[in-house]
């Protein structure tokens, strides 16, 4: 097995381990803290971004392995059409070996991609269950369900998005302050021009 397929196999084992950790029954408090950490950790956000790029390369490997399996199937069909001989029998064994390795690589990449989709869906479903349990605890009057952990849990599943939204909110606040200052400046300028116009007209300024 080549190096990159060995790395794909290690990734598959890591996905299986993570899937087992997700489905293990844990107390609600521990599970809530774990998902809150995942949603707020910048390291997890960077890891998720890197994994997206990795899965793109795995998809390319999967397409290449499917293409190899198809070509080996054609070679095997050609060898079956020819009359059997000692040399041709040896060549047929070589084609069978290449077929086995191509199918192994195809299944390895395919199961890795498929399990990544299952993990993503399982993570989303667990988040939904935790949010529903949190709402039930709030309706029942549980004081532990009204703290900061609940707010963090509501934002879970958006790793990396929270920091981005905070930056956008801070930028909008700065824009709002700038608009307020411009409005105050325009108001002062308007009052100044009104005073000058009143003085030039010679009529007293009426208070509204």
N, C-alpha and C positions, 0 to 999 in steps of 0.2 A: 504494500500500500504506500503510495507516494505521500509526501509531507502534507500537502494541502488536504488530501482526503483523510489523513490521520487527524488533522485539525478539525475537519468536519465531524469526524467520529467523536472527538472530545467535546465538541459543541453539542452533539446529540446527547451524550451522557450528561452534560451539564443541564440541558433542557429537561431530561427525565428527572434529574435530582430536584430541579426547581419545581417541576410539576408535582412531585411527591410532597414537597414542602407546602405547596399551596393547598393541597387537598387534605393535609393532616388536620384533624379536628383540634383546634386550639381555643382557649378561652377568648371571649369577645374582647376583653381589654388588651390582651397580648396581640391579637390579630389587628386591632385598631391601631395600636402603636406601630406595628410593623408596616402597615400600609401607609401610615402617616409619614414614617421615615422614608419610604420609597418615593412618596410624592414630593418631598421637600429636599431630598439629598441632591446636590449638584453633581455628585459623582455618578449617581444612578442615571441622571439625565444625560450625561456625556456617554455613559455606557450604552444607553438605549440608542443614541445617535450612531455610535460606532457599530452596534448590532444591525441597524438598518442597512448600513453600507456592506457589512459582512454578508447579510442575507441576499443582497443583490449579486455578489460574487458567487454565492452558493447556487442561486438560480441559473447563472451562466454555466456553472459546472453541471447542473442538472440537465440543461438543454444539450450540452455537449455530450453527456453520457447517453442521453436518449438517441442522439444522432449516431453515436458509436454502436449502440445496440442494433439500430436499424441497418447500418452498413454490415455488421457481422452477420445479421440474419440473411442478408443478400448473399454474402460469401458462402454461408452454410448451405443455402439453397442451391448455389452453383455447384458446390462440391458434391451434393447429393445427386445432381444430374449426371455427373461424370461416372465412368466405370470405376469400380473399386480396384485399387492396386496398393502395394505396400507403401509407396511414397505418398500416394493420395490419402491413404489412411492416416499417415503421420501428419499430413497437412490438415486433415479434418480434425484431429485431436488438438492441433494448435488453434484452429478456429473456435473449437468448443471452449478452450481455455480463455481465449479473448472474449468470447461471449459471456462466460461466467464473470470475469472481472468487470466487464462493461455493465452487466446487470447489477452486480454488487454496488458499483459506484452510483448507478441510477437510483437504486433503492435507498442507499445511504443519504444522498442529497434530497431525494423526495421526502423521506420520513423526517429529515431535519426541518425542511420547509413546512411540512404539514404540522409538525409538533409546535413550531413557532406560532402558527395560526391558532392552534388549540390553547397554547399558553396565553396568548393575547385575549382570547375569548373568555377563558377561565378567570383571568385577572379582572376583566370587566364585570363578569357575573358576580364574583366575590365582593367587588366594590358596591354593586347594587344591593346585594344582600346586607352588607354592613350599614349602608345608608338607611335601608328599610328598618333594620333593627334599631338604629339610632333614633329614627322617628317614633318607633313604638315606645322606646324608653322615655322619650320626651312627653308623649301623650300620657304615659303612666306616671309622670311626675318625678322621674329619676333625676336628682340634682347632678349626677355625674355625666348626664347626657347633654348638658347645656354649657359646657366649658369650651376652652380653646381647641381641645382635641376633636370636638364635633365639627367645628368650623374647618379644621384642617382635613378632616375626613371627607367633608363635602367637596373639597378641592382636590382630593386624591385622584390619581389617574391622569393628572395633567403635569407630569414631571417635566420641568423645564419651562412650562407655560406660565407658572406663577410669577417667576422673576421677570419674564417678558412683560406680563400685564402690569406689574408694579412699575416698571420703567415707563411704560406708556402712560400710566396714571400720573406719574411724577412729571412727565413732559407736558401733559394736558394742564396740570396745576400751574406749571411755569407759564404756559401760554395764557392761561386765565389771568394770572397776575399781570402779565404784560398788557393784556387788553384792558384791565382795570386802570393801569397807570396811563395808558393812552386815552381812555375815556375821561379820566380826571384832568389830563392836560387839555383835551378838547373843550371840556366844560369851563375850565379857567379861561381859555382863550375866547370862548363865546361870551362869557361874562365881561371880559376886558373889552371886547369889541362893542358890546352893548353899552357899556359905560361911555366909551368914546363917542359912539353915535348919539347917545343922549346928551352928552356935553356939547357936541357940535350942533345939535338941533335946538338946544336951549330949553327943552321941555324937561320937567322933572321926571325922573324914572318912577313909574308906578310899581308899587310892591304888589306882587301877586300872592 
